[in-house]
């Protein structure tokens, strides 16, 4: 009798604990985790939850992204397992953050690939953009206590690059680097001139996908543009052959001609401070 009672106690304890035995290990991840995208274009990143066989009823997904490289154009798209949003999805392109908070009614959801949302980003400039989950992200167990079982998160690493040239190859003697900032606000460009090219059209603007008009700038293969204001600029060029305008080439220029703010060093005894 005593032995049977002990077995019943053990079984009762097992079935009480069993539903939450896998509590450790729920995760959030991004899809796709990597990719290469053109500056000026858009791409989608989806947030997924893996509950690791647990039943959950609420999530908080807070993401950080580089505001100088990426811009959110649409924070939500597609279906989502979240049925109740406790707060509307929030994002700031200035601060580089985006947040989702919501849940599902009882008894919760058990999933290995639950879609929270799909975000559409615009690639603003060249570089390696890393999207990661903030420490405030949570996955809450449907245990009546709101136990956070988020144990791991994935990151997204995306290479943002200029669209490959479809026109003449462009070079710059004043701004030879495609990624470095320069104080020189006078830019000289030159390009390869094919034997059958009769005209060229070019434009300098801040649109990475800009296109020159069909008005010829002549048959020369160089130009210098002066007094360009600070910022990221793109030199676009196309050639005319046999009375037909060809594809466009793009060359980025990053200008920061402003001098750093002046500062004064204050020395007081053994302590020094800047002002």
C-alpha angles and dihedrals in degrees: 000000000000090000092052091050091053091051091050091051091050092048092047091051091049095051090046093053100032098080089060098033091110093048093124115079113036112151146191123213142172129239124238093026092194139017148141119244136175123250110254093028131098134236136182128240120189127205116220134186127211110194093189093229093312126123112238131182106188142032139187115198114186117179133192123205135172106266092199091060106029138043127191110233098170122014097192133038137149129013124322135196088224107101099175122043108204087194132012113260108272130204139168121198089191095056097030098236137126128181138193125188124177149107150200132253123258134323086033128215135290112200143148095204110024112168114226097178145315116240124203114216129189117216106232103179144357119284146079111299117201119194116194141170118255120233089250091071115114144182111201122210118231091237099117090253102072094238111189108230099171105131105159141022133191129222132220121226116192130180113217115199142166116267110263115265116263094179137044119336109258129210134177127209092192099042107028094160119079093201109033126091118239135199090212109101094184111084127195120196131185132176145194111270115208117215093248097047110114102173142017132206124193142169136186115216142136095255110103089205097044121144126208118235123250094258113113120239090194135269098286122117102219142052138176120213117197138204097017112180121239119280142066113313134181127212110210122195138178135175133221118225126175090353092304127110114229136207126308128255121203131206121184123216123189114199128187108163096160115113117234116264114271118251136189125220113224117199119197113173107301094342126089128191138177125235 
